[in-house]
């Protein structure tokens, strides 16, 4: 079952505001939400992308900045 709009919005906000001090906590929340989804669900793919973005943040880089890619 896809994520509810409010839950998706809350997670998106946390991902966009993630920094090195809270990236592990945010990644855990995203991973927990993703665990309840089927792999062919579009929200599963979206959350996988967010987890990849959070790995970039964890590495001390900024997502979307030139040269700062995973």
N, C-alpha and C positions, 0 to 999 in steps of 0.2 A: 504494500500500500504506500503511495507517495506521501511525502511529508506534508503536514498541514502548513498552510501559508504563513501563519504566525511563527511557527517553529523555524521554518526556512528563513524567514526574515530576521529572526533573532540570531540564528547561527551566522547568517551573512554579515550582520553588523559586527558580531564578535570577531569573525575572520578578518574583516576589513580594518578593525582596530587592533589586531594582534600585534604584539611586539615581543622582543626577546624575553621579557620578564613573565609573560603569560601565554606564550605560544604553546607550551606543552599542555596546559589546561584546556585551551581552545581546541587543540588537535584531538584531545581525548573526548571532548563533547561532540565534535564532528564525527569521529570514528564510532562513537556509541550510537549516534543517529543513523549512520550508514549501515551499521551491523543489522538493523532491523529491515533493511531494504533488499529486494531481489537485485541481482547483478545486472539485469536487463532494464531496470528502472532508470528513467532519466535523472531522477534525484540522486541515485547511487553514483552515476557518472559525474554529476555536478559536485557532490561531496568529495569524490576522489580528486577532482581538480582543486578543490579547496585545500585538501590535505597536501597536495603537491605545492600549492602556494605557501602553506604554512611551513613546509620544509625549507623553502627559500628564506622565509623570515627567520626561521631558527638558525640558518646559516649566517645571519647578520646582514642580509641583503634586502632590497626593497623590490617587491613584485611590480613588474611593469617598467621598471627603470632600465634604461639602455645598458645592456651588458649584465644586468642582474637577472639571470634566468637559471632555472634548475639544470 
